[in-house]
Amino acid sequence: MSNVSELPSKEENVLKGHEGGVLAARFNGDGNYCLSCGKDRTIRLWNPHRGIHIKTYKSHGREVRDVHVTQDNSKLVSCGGDRQVFYWDVATGRVIRKFRGHGSEVNAVKFNEYASVVVSAGYDQSLRAWDCRSHSTEPIQIIDTFSDSVMSVCLTKTEIIAGSVDGTVRTFDIRIGREISDNLGHPVNCISMSNDGNCILASCLDSTLRLLDRTTGELLQEYKGHICKSYKLDCCLTNTDAHVAGGSEDGYIYFWDLVDASVLSRFRAHSSVVTSVSYHPTDNCMISASVDGTIKVWKT
Amino acid sequence: MDIDEDDFVFYGTPIEREEELNSRKKKAVAEASGHLRTLPSWKQEVRDEEGRRRFHGAFTGGFSAGYYNTAGSKEGWTPQSFTSSRKNRAEFKQQSMLNFLDEDEKEELEGRSLGTASQFDTFGFTAAEIARKQAEKEQQQRPSAVPGPAPDEIVLPATESIGVKLLLKMGWRHGHSIKDSHANSLYKARREARKAFLAFSSDDAKSQPEDSEPGDEDHKSILDHQPVDDGFPSSQSTPVYIINPKEDTHGLGYDPYKHAPEFREKKRTRVSGKRGSGNKQALSIKDSLFGLKSGRAAPGFGIGALEDYDAEDEDVYASAYDIEDTYIQEDEEPLRSNTENNPKLVWKEQGVLPGFKVASNSDYQLERFDPPVIPKDFLPHHKFPSPLEFDKKPATPSPPPPEVPPPKDDNLKVLIEGVATLVARCGKLFEDLSREKNQSNPLFSFLIGGNGHDYYSRKLWEEQQKHNGQKKIALDGKLSSSVDKMTVESRGKILGEMPLERSSRDLSSSIASVNVNLPFNLSDTFTKPESFSEFPEVAKPFQDDPGKQERFEQFLKEKYQGGIRSTASAGASNMSEAARARERLDFEAAVEAIEKGKLNKENKLYSQQIVGFPASGGMQFTSGGLQQGKDTQDEDLATKKIYPRREEFQWRPSSILCKRFDLIDPFMGKPPPPPRMRSKMDSLIVTSDLKAMKMEEAFSADRNQPLALQFSPQEVSKDVVDRETVQVENVERPVDLYKAIFSDDSDDEIEASNFNTKEDPEKKIEVAHSTLNRLMAGDFLESLGKELGLEVPPNPPYSTNIARSSHQKESAIANAGNDNIQSVEEKSFSIPIAHGVFQEERMANDEKTAKKGEFRKDEQPRPSEDKSDKVYSGKIAQEDKKKAKLPRSLHRKRSSTSSEDESSRKRSRRHRYSSSDSYSDSSNDRRDRHRSRSKGRKKRQILFTLAHLGGAPTSWSIGCLLSVQVYGSLDSRVTINGYSELLDMKKPRTKRFNTLIPDARMKGLLIWSCVLASEGIKLDTCHWWGGWDLIHLVTASLTGQESNELQVSFTSKIS
């Protein structure tokens, strides 16, 4: 039970500012800042530890669904209902480039390690890779083997991993030119990778989180108890990969033990759907975002 | 002079007029320039230009009258200049004549104007004042399009005040300003007076009447009526600008008739027509007034200036006159309509014609009929007049006709069966009809009782049985549901409604059903296919559960039967409602999956395969989908794993993605995927190029004889296939590159291109780009490898295979083209697509062929090259020298080189990689080929040099060009230097290279390569050996064609 005490459950800060639901909240690379985006078409930069709102990025025409920041904190990428991927300069708050091409809403977006490519996942059943180095606004690659909306994308140094409503988690290995499709049988909402890079945690719409072994495609564990049936809810592993964290549609946050899948902790975090959770890369700290418009910072 | 002066005796004081004057002048000047300015204005003395104080009279201003002794104002009489800047906005100044009048003149003027108008002015002010005030007041009262007070010059009262009425009665007309007319007339009077005064000496009698005229005219214009105005019509009148009160509901500034002025006209006529029918007293008065006026009084601008002109000159302004006229009329209209605002509105509402009244009550009434009462037992289905058998006697079917063997004639049998089916479906009527129609046709004798009648009747009975059975089910369903309590669902079912969310599926499925049934149910024109159970066994997704399968079939039957649906059939009676619903969903999904499976089978979509879904899922995925993959993935079915299930596909990342991820493209060097058409063209070039080259040679060998060299198509193609399968890319591609870039120019053009190298950069870039894209770097690799003393291994086998297959294809195409080729020009034109861009450039004219000959001649064995640097530079120099040579030995050389070429090519290809000894030989050959094939230019060589330096150094290792710098100068020297990196597996190393090409006439060439470079051509698709495709242009600087130095720099990234 010493584990449980390590889990962040104390509300440290509440970041208010979004008018309308917050759809995603993400720590930056070192965990000192966080970014959030929401239905109010803005992206906000916060210092979650001090509870300060730093900057607002406005340019999106519709709700912003996902945001990601480079490792060096210099660039942002965001996407949303306006079918565009915005490439921002963090400091100036200006849009450097807009990548157009998705046929409909863009659900998720990520930088690769070198911040040279942005990969976006869209409702149009495609993944698109955009080049940040050149001035081209055309996608350098379109992956359209999915048969339903692509909800979430993760990038490693050599792979593009994406989860789709068609029930698959597909790994595109650039090195060997293979597409590995792991069919989970249930619409995949969100995927997140373990910190050691060996596992994929996939949130499925049957209120189950599934942990997959990446090399074999084996189902390692299932985590149940929360409600996830119709919203895109994020899930993540803790910094030590010892626990699995996830939001629930009833406003709760759940912590599971990674190995035996028991619910270690659950507490009511928000008054409404917890859309996003993000765990600090090094500390025992977590942020959660909710449809109720708040972002909460949780610490032990 | 001195003596004279001394001798004079002066008496009295001399009048020092001049001196005094001078001194005074000086003083004045000094004062004007100096301290005078510092004095306050009241202490300043006004002096004339001679420095004298000027006396203006004691009563009217003393010494300083007017504005510093000039005019009445600061501006004076000087012409005004208008300046306005962003910071200092010039305020709009309006000058009126009064500004320039002295007080006394004003008084005089006032007095006179008062004198004339006061006779009629009952209010104690001038009529103009009154009018203006009236206008202001009115403007406050009524809403106006222009906010705020309007300038009173613009706004004239359109009122019916007493004053106006009086004025009107006095003959004052709208459009005539009272005040201004007075002023004008006075001004004119004064002017005339001045004129008269100036010319007073000349003619008293003449000037006098003129002087008096304005005054008279004032009286005239008021007392008399319009005709009088003809004398001076314009000078007195001002145009009437009347602000139209906004009375419609349009937005501000919106003109509904903007693009359709004719409607405005129409509206106006309508309005006026209505007004015509109006009977208001004031209105009619006004109307008459306006009516009088509008036609005639056309006040104009600037006619005053025409006063002195002749009558004919006025015609110049006739048109302007008209415009003015219409303008005024237009503006009047709304004014009038304003006054009659209410009636018009009323009329508008009623929409009554003018002259008609709206009837208080109308006899006309819209007659409405109730819809017919539908009898309770009405079936919303069409019935054929001839009732079906089962309708007559559903309970007692006729005894079946005896089983009869079908007639021997197969045609007849088919016919009988077809007719029977149709008759069973459509009823007796069809039988009757066809009998009637085919009475004379012996084939249809079975209808009347002839041959095959028995069989027909049996068949008919069978069909009817089938049909009835089906109908009965439907009927039963209907009956049972109508007996049941009517729910939304059952009602929907009866009406054939489908649940909304499934509509798309139904659509697709019905389409599919049509497709499926078409082959064996062609005669089914009137009804839907009756049984779905005849479907191929693909449609049995529930084999494991017979009951379910049965229900599924039933479901399908209903589905494709359309319309009526029996509730009983929706599921087993013992099933719960929820279970039934779920099953139904399953069925739907299964149907969908079946169709998809069919589609997939047709399309052979590999990656789109539908994977199974759990039958138990709350999702709409059912196990039905599993069946689909039956034929392709039996093993999947057999080993129906639990999720997750892993599958692997091939996926091709784009090379740039690899680059951005800093990874090596796993498909590097492999041909691009089939959809890219370019790969075909690549190989296309080779064959066509070869042949074209041959043809060109033949052509140049003997131009006058038609095709001295005949190719048998088979030979050529075989030859091509032969050779190309050995090594395609190494031979041809670099040549293509160079050709694409440089082939269009003869040497003369090179010279010219020094001056206009940018003449067609786009085209060149395009060409270069396309060629570079398909460039295979093998040749470069090879040569560079040799340069570095490395051995280049043979190509991977797959490339050869691909090349072979494509070449076979291409050669076939080429063969076809070969047969009907008449001339060389045609031949070169017939070279397909790939060369299309620079096709025209290949058209050989005499010059070019001659030039080519030169180069070919140059192809003599070179001194064996041990260091490429030296060789290349030397080569270029050589070429330049040889340029001067005459194409004397052209024919001989050509023939020899062409044949030599062919053989040597084969030879070199075989030996190229096996022995390094043959290097010089083969490379010579290769160069020969380059020359002979292309219209070899030294430019090409230079670029070749570049390419060598830039090419990937080794074969299996990753190597790349780090940087290249090319300096060309006007003294025909080119320096190429840079770094290349060899990423050998064992030990990476960097090599610096430095090349000087002493005499190269490089200027134009370098500009070209610069164009090439600055276009940022990334050799993305040339991934033969690696390395080459890593060359990525980062910077390219062009320091102008005119400058002495030209720098091209490549920088590439290494992984």
HADDOCK unambig.tbl for C-alpha pairs under 7 A between the chains (distance, minus, plus):
assign (segid A and resid 116 and name CA) (segid B and resid 660 and name CA) 5.90 0.50 0.50
assign (segid A and resid 117 and name CA) (segid B and resid 660 and name CA) 6.40 0.50 0.50
assign (segid A and resid 140 and name CA) (segid B and resid 654 and name CA) 6.92 0.50 0.50
assign (segid A and resid 140 and name CA) (segid B and resid 656 and name CA) 6.71 0.50 0.50
assign (segid A and resid 140 and name CA) (segid B and resid 657 and name CA) 6.44 0.50 0.50
assign (segid A and resid 141 and name CA) (segid B and resid 654 and name CA) 6.06 0.50 0.50
assign (segid A and resid 141 and name CA) (segid B and resid 657 and name CA) 6.94 0.50 0.50
assign (segid A and resid 157 and name CA) (segid B and resid 661 and name CA) 6.93 0.50 0.50
assign (segid A and resid 158 and name CA) (segid B and resid 661 and name CA) 6.84 0.50 0.50
assign (segid A and resid 174 and name CA) (segid B and resid 653 and name CA) 5.96 0.50 0.50
assign (segid A and resid 174 and name CA) (segid B and resid 658 and name CA) 6.61 0.50 0.50
assign (segid A and resid 175 and name CA) (segid B and resid 663 and name CA) 6.47 0.50 0.50
assign (segid A and resid 175 and name CA) (segid B and resid 664 and name CA) 6.63 0.50 0.50
assign (segid A and resid 175 and name CA) (segid B and resid 665 and name CA) 6.72 0.50 0.50
assign (segid A and resid 175 and name CA) (segid B and resid 666 and name CA) 5.80 0.50 0.50
assign (segid A and resid 176 and name CA) (segid B and resid 666 and name CA) 5.50 0.50 0.50
assign (segid A and resid 177 and name CA) (segid B and resid 650 and name CA) 6.21 0.50 0.50
assign (segid A and resid 177 and name CA) (segid B and resid 651 and name CA) 5.00 0.50 0.50
assign (segid A and resid 177 and name CA) (segid B and resid 652 and name CA) 5.25 0.50 0.50
assign (segid A and resid 177 and name CA) (segid B and resid 653 and name CA) 6.25 0.50 0.50
assign (segid A and resid 177 and name CA) (segid B and resid 666 and name CA) 5.97 0.50 0.50
assign (segid A and resid 178 and name CA) (segid B and resid 648 and name CA) 6.75 0.50 0.50
assign (segid A and resid 178 and name CA) (segid B and resid 649 and name CA) 5.78 0.50 0.50
assign (segid A and resid 178 and name CA) (segid B and resid 650 and name CA) 4.68 0.50 0.50
assign (segid A and resid 178 and name CA) (segid B and resid 651 and name CA) 4.81 0.50 0.50
assign (segid A and resid 179 and name CA) (segid B and resid 648 and name CA) 5.55 0.50 0.50
assign (segid A and resid 179 and name CA) (segid B and resid 649 and name CA) 4.95 0.50 0.50
assign (segid A and resid 179 and name CA) (segid B and resid 650 and name CA) 5.77 0.50 0.50
assign (segid A and resid 179 and name CA) (segid B and resid 651 and name CA) 5.37 0.50 0.50
assign (segid A and resid 180 and name CA) (segid B and resid 646 and name CA) 6.79 0.50 0.50
assign (segid A and resid 180 and name CA) (segid B and resid 647 and name CA) 5.71 0.50 0.50
assign (segid A and resid 180 and name CA) (segid B and resid 648 and name CA) 4.46 0.50 0.50
assign (segid A and resid 180 and name CA) (segid B and resid 649 and name CA) 6.35 0.50 0.50
assign (segid A and resid 181 and name CA) (segid B and resid 646 and name CA) 5.49 0.50 0.50
assign (segid A and resid 181 and name CA) (segid B and resid 647 and name CA) 5.04 0.50 0.50
assign (segid A and resid 181 and name CA) (segid B and resid 648 and name CA) 6.02 0.50 0.50
assign (segid A and resid 182 and name CA) (segid B and resid 644 and name CA) 5.87 0.50 0.50
assign (segid A and resid 182 and name CA) (segid B and resid 645 and name CA) 5.36 0.50 0.50
assign (segid A and resid 182 and name CA) (segid B and resid 646 and name CA) 4.39 0.50 0.50
assign (segid A and resid 182 and name CA) (segid B and resid 647 and name CA) 6.44 0.50 0.50
assign (segid A and resid 183 and name CA) (segid B and resid 643 and name CA) 6.49 0.50 0.50
assign (segid A and resid 183 and name CA) (segid B and resid 644 and name CA) 4.96 0.50 0.50
assign (segid A and resid 183 and name CA) (segid B and resid 645 and name CA) 4.92 0.50 0.50
assign (segid A and resid 183 and name CA) (segid B and resid 646 and name CA) 6.20 0.50 0.50
assign (segid A and resid 184 and name CA) (segid B and resid 643 and name CA) 5.31 0.50 0.50
assign (segid A and resid 184 and name CA) (segid B and resid 644 and name CA) 4.40 0.50 0.50
assign (segid A and resid 184 and name CA) (segid B and resid 645 and name CA) 6.74 0.50 0.50
assign (segid A and resid 185 and name CA) (segid B and resid 613 and name CA) 6.07 0.50 0.50
assign (segid A and resid 185 and name CA) (segid B and resid 643 and name CA) 6.22 0.50 0.50
assign (segid A and resid 185 and name CA) (segid B and resid 644 and name CA) 6.87 0.50 0.50
assign (segid A and resid 217 and name CA) (segid B and resid 646 and name CA) 6.06 0.50 0.50
assign (segid A and resid 218 and name CA) (segid B and resid 644 and name CA) 6.77 0.50 0.50
assign (segid A and resid 219 and name CA) (segid B and resid 644 and name CA) 6.31 0.50 0.50
